[in-house]
Amino acid sequence: ATSARGEYEQAKAAEDSVAKELAVQKALQAGISDKQVELNELQRKATAARDIYETVLKRSSQTSEEQSLSQSNIRVISPAESPVKPDGPGKKILLVAGIIGGALAGFFLGAAFAILAGFFGHPVIRSYFRKSSARAA
């Protein structure tokens, strides 16, 4: 019985030791999980700050590129002058082209009227129109 009692007390002491160790580990685990949550939050903030920084950096480089483009090495050699003579065809060429164009248009218009007059003067066509006008009346 004493031997069993000694083993019991030894086992009880070992159980208490393990329980204390378990409590310590649980406390550490709780502390670690709190630290893990804090670490994740800090990583999210760092990522957001990095993204904002990269955006600002890109915009800054674009702005500096635009400024370098506007400050190029262009310079005015001499001021612009209005032309002495107008560019394009002269008045005489336009007058001649208008006369020729008008004559051709008149010729083709007259030819079209002559062809139509001959067409409607044909006896078969005239008889067709007489029949249709007689039917209408």
C-alpha positions, 0 to 999 in steps of 0.5 A, a space after each residue: 500500500 505504501 509503495 502504491 501510495 508512493 507511486 500515486 504521489 509521484 504520478 500526482 506530482 508528474 501530473 501537476 508538473 505536466 499541468 503547469 507546463 500545459 498552462 505555461 504553453 497555453 499562455 505562450 500560445 495565446 501570446 503567440 496568437 495575439 502576436 500573430 494577429 498583430 504581425 498580420 495587421 502590420 503586414 497588411 499596413 506595410 503592404 498598403 503603404 508600399 502600394 501607395 508609395 509605388 503609386 506616388 513614385 510612378 506618378 512622380 516619374 510620369 510628371 518628371 517625364 512630362 516636364 522634361 518633354 515640355 522643356 526640350 531643346 526647341 527654340 524659335 529661329 525666326 518669327 513666322 511671316 505671312 506669305 507674299 503670294 497666295 498658294 493654290 491655283 490662280 484666278 485665270 486658271 480658275 476662270 478658264 476651268 469654269 468656262 470649260 466646265 460650264 461648256 461641257 455641262 451645257 453640252 451634256 445637258 443639251 444632248 440629254 434633252 435631245 435624246 429624251 425629245 427623240 425618245 418621246 417623239 418615237 411613234 411607239 412611245 407616243 402611242 403608249 402615252 396616248 393609250 395610258 392618258 385615254 384610259 385615265 380620262 
